Amino acid sequence: MDYQQYQNTGAGIIGSGAIEAANREVVQKRMKLSGQRWSKIGAQNMLTLRTTKLSDKWNRVVNLICTDKNKAA
């Protein structure tokens, strides 16, 4: 990786520390609980929900579910 090039473009954080911290917060805290077993699809679905919640976009999910429920009725 050409760190100097990324610094020159103002890309922001280029180290891995922030990424590792995000991985720990989003993935490991939920996915590595005692006794947990995940399929690839189940793990991806859980991570999608978790990132949505942690990025303060949970209301979008609730609204989507309510809209779909109303369409089915």
PDB file as gemmi writes it, atoms N, CA and C in Angstrom:
CRYST1    1.000    1.000    1.000  90.00  90.00  90.00 P 1                      
ATOM      1  N   MET A   1       0.842  -1.174   0.000  1.00  0.00           N  
ATOM      2  CA  MET A   1       0.000   0.000   0.000  1.00  0.00           C  
ATOM      3  C   MET A   1       0.887   1.237   0.000  1.00  0.00           C  
ATOM      4  N   ASP A   2       0.568   2.168  -0.839  1.00  0.00           N  
ATOM      5  CA  ASP A   2       1.335   3.407  -0.945  1.00  0.00           C  
ATOM      6  C   ASP A   2       0.743   4.434   0.026  1.00  0.00           C  
ATOM      7  N   TYR A   3       1.198   4.394   1.295  1.00  0.00           N  
ATOM      8  CA  TYR A   3       0.655   5.269   2.329  1.00  0.00           C  
ATOM      9  C   TYR A   3       0.789   6.746   1.977  1.00  0.00           C  
ATOM     10  N   GLN A   4       1.909   7.122   1.413  1.00  0.00           N  
ATOM     11  CA  GLN A   4       2.133   8.522   1.056  1.00  0.00           C  
ATOM     12  C   GLN A   4       1.094   9.007   0.051  1.00  0.00           C  
ATOM     13  N   GLN A   5       0.776   8.183  -0.932  1.00  0.00           N  
ATOM     14  CA  GLN A   5      -0.229   8.556  -1.929  1.00  0.00           C  
ATOM     15  C   GLN A   5      -1.582   8.818  -1.255  1.00  0.00           C  
ATOM     16  N   TYR A   6      -1.981   7.938  -0.350  1.00  0.00           N  
ATOM     17  CA  TYR A   6      -3.260   8.114   0.330  1.00  0.00           C  
ATOM     18  C   TYR A   6      -3.254   9.330   1.259  1.00  0.00           C  
ATOM     19  N   GLN A   7      -2.138   9.581   1.915  1.00  0.00           N  
ATOM     20  CA  GLN A   7      -2.038  10.770   2.753  1.00  0.00           C  
ATOM     21  C   GLN A   7      -2.152  12.033   1.910  1.00  0.00           C  
ATOM     22  N   ASN A   8      -1.532  12.037   0.748  1.00  0.00           N  
ATOM     23  CA  ASN A   8      -1.570  13.195  -0.137  1.00  0.00           C  
ATOM     24  C   ASN A   8      -2.973  13.484  -0.675  1.00  0.00           C  
ATOM     25  N   THR A   9      -3.811  12.463  -0.798  1.00  0.00           N  
ATOM     26  CA  THR A   9      -5.168  12.672  -1.301  1.00  0.00           C  
ATOM     27  C   THR A   9      -6.141  13.065  -0.204  1.00  0.00           C  
ATOM     28  N   GLY A  10      -5.668  13.074   1.045  1.00  0.00           N  
ATOM     29  CA  GLY A  10      -6.544  13.424   2.165  1.00  0.00           C  
ATOM     30  C   GLY A  10      -7.549  12.338   2.482  1.00  0.00           C  
ATOM     31  N   ALA A  11      -7.156  11.100   2.277  1.00  0.00           N  
ATOM     32  CA  ALA A  11      -8.059   9.964   2.461  1.00  0.00           C  
ATOM     33  C   ALA A  11      -8.450   9.740   3.911  1.00  0.00           C  
ATOM     34  N   GLY A  12      -7.848  10.431   4.846  1.00  0.00           N  
ATOM     35  CA  GLY A  12      -8.201  10.253   6.255  1.00  0.00           C  
ATOM     36  C   GLY A  12      -7.376   9.154   6.889  1.00  0.00           C  
ATOM     37  N   ILE A  13      -7.999   8.372   7.737  1.00  0.00           N  
ATOM     38  CA  ILE A  13      -7.304   7.310   8.468  1.00  0.00           C  
ATOM     39  C   ILE A  13      -6.875   6.215   7.494  1.00  0.00           C  
ATOM     40  N   ILE A  14      -5.598   5.876   7.519  1.00  0.00           N  
ATOM     41  CA  ILE A  14      -5.112   4.834   6.624  1.00  0.00           C  
ATOM     42  C   ILE A  14      -4.514   3.667   7.386  1.00  0.00           C  
ATOM     43  N   GLY A  15      -4.446   3.772   8.691  1.00  0.00           N  
ATOM     44  CA  GLY A  15      -3.930   2.666   9.501  1.00  0.00           C  
ATOM     45  C   GLY A  15      -4.998   1.613   9.724  1.00  0.00           C  
ATOM     46  N   SER A  16      -4.609   0.481  10.274  1.00  0.00           N  
ATOM     47  CA  SER A  16      -5.558  -0.605  10.476  1.00  0.00           C  
ATOM     48  C   SER A  16      -6.206  -0.562  11.858  1.00  0.00           C  
ATOM     49  N   GLY A  17      -5.758   0.297  12.751  1.00  0.00           N  
ATOM     50  CA  GLY A  17      -6.293   0.341  14.109  1.00  0.00           C  
ATOM     51  C   GLY A  17      -7.779   0.611  14.160  1.00  0.00           C  
ATOM     52  N   ALA A  18      -8.251   1.581  13.386  1.00  0.00           N  
ATOM     53  CA  ALA A  18      -9.681   1.907  13.389  1.00  0.00           C  
ATOM     54  C   ALA A  18     -10.503   0.757  12.822  1.00  0.00           C  
ATOM     55  N   ILE A  19      -9.974   0.102  11.807  1.00  0.00           N  
ATOM     56  CA  ILE A  19     -10.681  -1.033  11.207  1.00  0.00           C  
ATOM     57  C   ILE A  19     -10.747  -2.190  12.194  1.00  0.00           C  
ATOM     58  N   GLU A  20      -9.646  -2.453  12.869  1.00  0.00           N  
ATOM     59  CA  GLU A  20      -9.632  -3.537  13.860  1.00  0.00           C  
ATOM     60  C   GLU A  20     -10.587  -3.245  15.006  1.00  0.00           C  
ATOM     61  N   ALA A  21     -10.653  -2.002  15.446  1.00  0.00           N  
ATOM     62  CA  ALA A  21     -11.576  -1.634  16.521  1.00  0.00           C  
ATOM     63  C   ALA A  21     -13.024  -1.793  16.068  1.00  0.00           C  
ATOM     64  N   ALA A  22     -13.321  -1.401  14.848  1.00  0.00           N  
ATOM     65  CA  ALA A  22     -14.679  -1.561  14.318  1.00  0.00           C  
ATOM     66  C   ALA A  22     -15.036  -3.036  14.204  1.00  0.00           C  
ATOM     67  N   ASN A  23     -14.106  -3.844  13.747  1.00  0.00           N  
ATOM     68  CA  ASN A  23     -14.331  -5.285  13.647  1.00  0.00           C  
ATOM     69  C   ASN A  23     -14.627  -5.875  15.017  1.00  0.00           C  
ATOM     70  N   ARG A  24     -13.878  -5.458  16.009  1.00  0.00           N  
ATOM     71  CA  ARG A  24     -14.085  -5.949  17.371  1.00  0.00           C  
ATOM     72  C   ARG A  24     -15.472  -5.551  17.876  1.00  0.00           C  
ATOM     73  N   GLU A  25     -15.865  -4.299  17.628  1.00  0.00           N  
ATOM     74  CA  GLU A  25     -17.151  -3.787  18.110  1.00  0.00           C  
ATOM     75  C   GLU A  25     -18.336  -4.413  17.379  1.00  0.00           C  
ATOM     76  N   VAL A  26     -18.245  -4.495  16.064  1.00  0.00           N  
ATOM     77  CA  VAL A  26     -19.377  -4.949  15.260  1.00  0.00           C  
ATOM     78  C   VAL A  26     -19.445  -6.468  15.169  1.00  0.00           C  
ATOM     79  N   VAL A  27     -18.334  -7.103  14.896  1.00  0.00           N  
ATOM     80  CA  VAL A  27     -18.343  -8.536  14.608  1.00  0.00           C  
ATOM     81  C   VAL A  27     -18.112  -9.377  15.852  1.00  0.00           C  
ATOM     82  N   GLN A  28     -17.007  -9.198  16.498  1.00  0.00           N  
ATOM     83  CA  GLN A  28     -16.611 -10.125  17.551  1.00  0.00           C  
ATOM     84  C   GLN A  28     -17.527 -10.098  18.758  1.00  0.00           C  
ATOM     85  N   LYS A  29     -18.017  -8.928  19.156  1.00  0.00           N  
ATOM     86  CA  LYS A  29     -18.872  -8.855  20.340  1.00  0.00           C  
ATOM     87  C   LYS A  29     -20.148  -9.674  20.164  1.00  0.00           C  
ATOM     88  N   ARG A  30     -20.634  -9.797  18.949  1.00  0.00           N  
ATOM     89  CA  ARG A  30     -21.884 -10.521  18.720  1.00  0.00           C  
ATOM     90  C   ARG A  30     -21.658 -11.944  18.223  1.00  0.00           C  
ATOM     91  N   MET A  31     -20.676 -12.125  17.363  1.00  0.00           N  
ATOM     92  CA  MET A  31     -20.532 -13.394  16.668  1.00  0.00           C  
ATOM     93  C   MET A  31     -19.726 -14.433  17.446  1.00  0.00           C  
ATOM     94  N   LYS A  32     -18.977 -14.004  18.425  1.00  0.00           N  
ATOM     95  CA  LYS A  32     -18.110 -14.936  19.143  1.00  0.00           C  
ATOM     96  C   LYS A  32     -18.594 -15.232  20.564  1.00  0.00           C  
ATOM     97  N   LEU A  33     -19.886 -15.109  20.793  1.00  0.00           N  
ATOM     98  CA  LEU A  33     -20.422 -15.446  22.105  1.00  0.00           C  
ATOM     99  C   LEU A  33     -20.318 -16.951  22.330  1.00  0.00           C  
ATOM    100  N   SER A  34     -20.280 -17.348  23.571  1.00  0.00           N  
ATOM    101  CA  SER A  34     -20.136 -18.755  23.932  1.00  0.00           C  
ATOM    102  C   SER A  34     -21.258 -19.591  23.309  1.00  0.00           C  
ATOM    103  N   GLY A  35     -20.881 -20.675  22.667  1.00  0.00           N  
ATOM    104  CA  GLY A  35     -21.843 -21.603  22.090  1.00  0.00           C  
ATOM    105  C   GLY A  35     -22.430 -21.194  20.756  1.00  0.00           C  
ATOM    106  N   GLN A  36     -21.988 -20.095  20.183  1.00  0.00           N  
ATOM    107  CA  GLN A  36     -22.538 -19.621  18.917  1.00  0.00           C  
ATOM    108  C   GLN A  36     -21.982 -20.434  17.743  1.00  0.00           C  
ATOM    109  N   ARG A  37     -22.860 -20.768  16.831  1.00  0.00           N  
ATOM    110  CA  ARG A  37     -22.468 -21.409  15.576  1.00  0.00           C  
ATOM    111  C   ARG A  37     -23.210 -20.695  14.467  1.00  0.00           C  
ATOM    112  N   TRP A  38     -22.526 -20.328  13.401  1.00  0.00           N  
ATOM    113  CA  TRP A  38     -23.128 -19.528  12.340  1.00  0.00           C  
ATOM    114  C   TRP A  38     -22.891 -20.156  10.976  1.00  0.00           C  
ATOM    115  N   SER A  39     -23.920 -20.187  10.150  1.00  0.00           N  
ATOM    116  CA  SER A  39     -23.735 -20.487   8.733  1.00  0.00           C  
ATOM    117  C   SER A  39     -23.266 -19.188   8.080  1.00  0.00           C  
ATOM    118  N   LYS A  40     -22.759 -19.265   6.863  1.00  0.00           N  
ATOM    119  CA  LYS A  40     -22.332 -18.043   6.174  1.00  0.00           C  
ATOM    120  C   LYS A  40     -23.498 -17.075   5.993  1.00  0.00           C  
ATOM    121  N   ILE A  41     -24.644 -17.605   5.581  1.00  0.00           N  
ATOM    122  CA  ILE A  41     -25.807 -16.754   5.335  1.00  0.00           C  
ATOM    123  C   ILE A  41     -26.314 -16.151   6.652  1.00  0.00           C  
ATOM    124  N   GLY A  42     -26.397 -16.959   7.691  1.00  0.00           N  
ATOM    125  CA  GLY A  42     -26.852 -16.461   8.988  1.00  0.00           C  
ATOM    126  C   GLY A  42     -25.918 -15.403   9.549  1.00  0.00           C  
ATOM    127  N   ALA A  43     -24.614 -15.629   9.409  1.00  0.00           N  
ATOM    128  CA  ALA A  43     -23.637 -14.658   9.897  1.00  0.00           C  
ATOM    129  C   ALA A  43     -23.743 -13.350   9.121  1.00  0.00           C  
ATOM    130  N   GLN A  44     -23.897 -13.427   7.811  1.00  0.00           N  
ATOM    131  CA  GLN A  44     -24.019 -12.210   7.005  1.00  0.00           C  
ATOM    132  C   GLN A  44     -25.280 -11.446   7.381  1.00  0.00           C  
ATOM    133  N   ASN A  45     -26.387 -12.159   7.569  1.00  0.00           N  
ATOM    134  CA  ASN A  45     -27.633 -11.499   7.962  1.00  0.00           C  
ATOM    135  C   ASN A  45     -27.485 -10.810   9.317  1.00  0.00           C  
ATOM    136  N   MET A  46     -26.862 -11.484  10.279  1.00  0.00           N  
ATOM    137  CA  MET A  46     -26.677 -10.898  11.607  1.00  0.00           C  
ATOM    138  C   MET A  46     -25.778  -9.664  11.530  1.00  0.00           C  
ATOM    139  N   LEU A  47     -24.700  -9.742  10.746  1.00  0.00           N  
ATOM    140  CA  LEU A  47     -23.799  -8.600  10.624  1.00  0.00           C  
ATOM    141  C   LEU A  47     -24.466  -7.422   9.921  1.00  0.00           C  
ATOM    142  N   THR A  48     -25.328  -7.699   8.960  1.00  0.00           N  
ATOM    143  CA  THR A  48     -26.063  -6.626   8.290  1.00  0.00           C  
ATOM    144  C   THR A  48     -26.970  -5.917   9.285  1.00  0.00           C  
ATOM    145  N   LEU A  49     -27.700  -6.687  10.098  1.00  0.00           N  
ATOM    146  CA  LEU A  49     -28.558  -6.082  11.110  1.00  0.00           C  
ATOM    147  C   LEU A  49     -27.744  -5.311  12.139  1.00  0.00           C  
ATOM    148  N   ARG A  50     -26.618  -5.877  12.549  1.00  0.00           N  
ATOM    149  CA  ARG A  50     -25.788  -5.229  13.578  1.00  0.00           C  
ATOM    150  C   ARG A  50     -25.194  -3.913  13.073  1.00  0.00           C  
ATOM    151  N   THR A  51     -24.694  -3.903  11.856  1.00  0.00           N  
ATOM    152  CA  THR A  51     -24.134  -2.662  11.315  1.00  0.00           C  
ATOM    153  C   THR A  51     -25.224  -1.614  11.105  1.00  0.00           C  
ATOM    154  N   THR A  52     -26.416  -2.066  10.740  1.00  0.00           N  
ATOM    155  CA  THR A  52     -27.536  -1.136  10.592  1.00  0.00           C  
ATOM    156  C   THR A  52     -27.874  -0.495  11.931  1.00  0.00           C  
ATOM    157  N   LYS A  53     -27.926  -1.301  12.982  1.00  0.00           N  
ATOM    158  CA  LYS A  53     -28.241  -0.782  14.313  1.00  0.00           C  
ATOM    159  C   LYS A  53     -27.151   0.174  14.806  1.00  0.00           C  
ATOM    160  N   LEU A  54     -25.904  -0.227  14.656  1.00  0.00           N  
ATOM    161  CA  LEU A  54     -24.803   0.587  15.160  1.00  0.00           C  
ATOM    162  C   LEU A  54     -24.578   1.862  14.352  1.00  0.00           C  
ATOM    163  N   SER A  55     -25.114   1.926  13.142  1.00  0.00           N  
ATOM    164  CA  SER A  55     -24.975   3.139  12.326  1.00  0.00           C  
ATOM    165  C   SER A  55     -26.229   4.017  12.414  1.00  0.00           C  
ATOM    166  N   ASP A  56     -27.061   3.754  13.426  1.00  0.00           N  
ATOM    167  CA  ASP A  56     -28.271   4.546  13.678  1.00  0.00           C  
ATOM    168  C   ASP A  56     -29.234   4.569  12.491  1.00  0.00           C  
ATOM    169  N   LYS A  57     -29.342   3.449  11.798  1.00  0.00           N  
ATOM    170  CA  LYS A  57     -30.281   3.348  10.686  1.00  0.00           C  
ATOM    171  C   LYS A  57     -31.356   2.297  10.975  1.00  0.00           C  
ATOM    172  N   TRP A  58     -31.538   1.962  12.253  1.00  0.00           N  
ATOM    173  CA  TRP A  58     -32.462   0.898  12.631  1.00  0.00           C  
ATOM    174  C   TRP A  58     -33.905   1.247  12.260  1.00  0.00           C  
ATOM    175  N   ASN A  59     -34.278   2.516  12.329  1.00  0.00           N  
ATOM    176  CA  ASN A  59     -35.648   2.903  11.979  1.00  0.00           C  
ATOM    177  C   ASN A  59     -35.989   2.566  10.537  1.00  0.00           C  
ATOM    178  N   ARG A  60     -35.009   2.587   9.656  1.00  0.00           N  
ATOM    179  CA  ARG A  60     -35.244   2.196   8.261  1.00  0.00           C  
ATOM    180  C   ARG A  60     -35.679   0.740   8.176  1.00  0.00           C  
ATOM    181  N   VAL A  61     -35.056  -0.114   8.975  1.00  0.00           N  
ATOM    182  CA  VAL A  61     -35.401  -1.535   8.982  1.00  0.00           C  
ATOM    183  C   VAL A  61     -36.827  -1.717   9.507  1.00  0.00           C  
ATOM    184  N   VAL A  62     -37.138  -1.050  10.611  1.00  0.00           N  
ATOM    185  CA  VAL A  62     -38.474  -1.152  11.199  1.00  0.00           C  
ATOM    186  C   VAL A  62     -39.528  -0.674  10.207  1.00  0.00           C  
ATOM    187  N   ASN A  63     -39.271   0.455   9.565  1.00  0.00           N  
ATOM    188  CA  ASN A  63     -40.222   0.978   8.574  1.00  0.00           C  
ATOM    189  C   ASN A  63     -40.394   0.025   7.403  1.00  0.00           C  
ATOM    190  N   LEU A  64     -39.333  -0.586   6.950  1.00  0.00           N  
ATOM    191  CA  LEU A  64     -39.405  -1.540   5.852  1.00  0.00           C  
ATOM    192  C   LEU A  64     -40.250  -2.749   6.246  1.00  0.00           C  
ATOM    193  N   ILE A  65     -40.042  -3.259   7.440  1.00  0.00           N  
ATOM    194  CA  ILE A  65     -40.809  -4.412   7.917  1.00  0.00           C  
ATOM    195  C   ILE A  65     -42.289  -4.050   8.027  1.00  0.00           C  
ATOM    196  N   CYS A  66     -42.570  -2.885   8.592  1.00  0.00           N  
ATOM    197  CA  CYS A  66     -43.975  -2.451   8.733  1.00  0.00           C  
ATOM    198  C   CYS A  66     -44.628  -2.266   7.379  1.00  0.00           C  
ATOM    199  N   THR A  67     -43.903  -1.704   6.419  1.00  0.00           N  
ATOM    200  CA  THR A  67     -44.431  -1.503   5.074  1.00  0.00           C  
ATOM    201  C   THR A  67     -44.729  -2.839   4.412  1.00  0.00           C  
ATOM    202  N   ASP A  68     -43.804  -3.799   4.520  1.00  0.00           N  
ATOM    203  CA  ASP A  68     -44.009  -5.119   3.938  1.00  0.00           C  
ATOM    204  C   ASP A  68     -45.178  -5.840   4.596  1.00  0.00           C  
ATOM    205  N   LYS A  69     -45.329  -5.681   5.922  1.00  0.00           N  
ATOM    206  CA  LYS A  69     -46.416  -6.317   6.649  1.00  0.00           C  
ATOM    207  C   LYS A  69     -47.761  -5.750   6.200  1.00  0.00           C  
ATOM    208  N   ASN A  70     -47.807  -4.446   5.983  1.00  0.00           N  
ATOM    209  CA  ASN A  70     -49.046  -3.806   5.531  1.00  0.00           C  
ATOM    210  C   ASN A  70     -49.419  -4.217   4.120  1.00  0.00           C  
ATOM    211  N   LYS A  71     -48.426  -4.432   3.262  1.00  0.00           N  
ATOM    212  CA  LYS A  71     -48.682  -4.876   1.897  1.00  0.00           C  
ATOM    213  C   LYS A  71     -49.259  -6.291   1.878  1.00  0.00           C  
ATOM    214  N   ALA A  72     -48.784  -7.129   2.799  1.00  0.00           N  
ATOM    215  CA  ALA A  72     -49.226  -8.522   2.848  1.00  0.00           C  
ATOM    216  C   ALA A  72     -50.649  -8.655   3.413  1.00  0.00           C  
ATOM    217  N   ALA A  73     -51.081  -7.655   4.162  1.00  0.00           N  
ATOM    218  CA  ALA A  73     -52.403  -7.755   4.816  1.00  0.00           C  
ATOM    219  C   ALA A  73     -53.544  -7.473   3.865  1.00  0.00           C  
TER     220      ALA A  73                                                      
END                                                                             
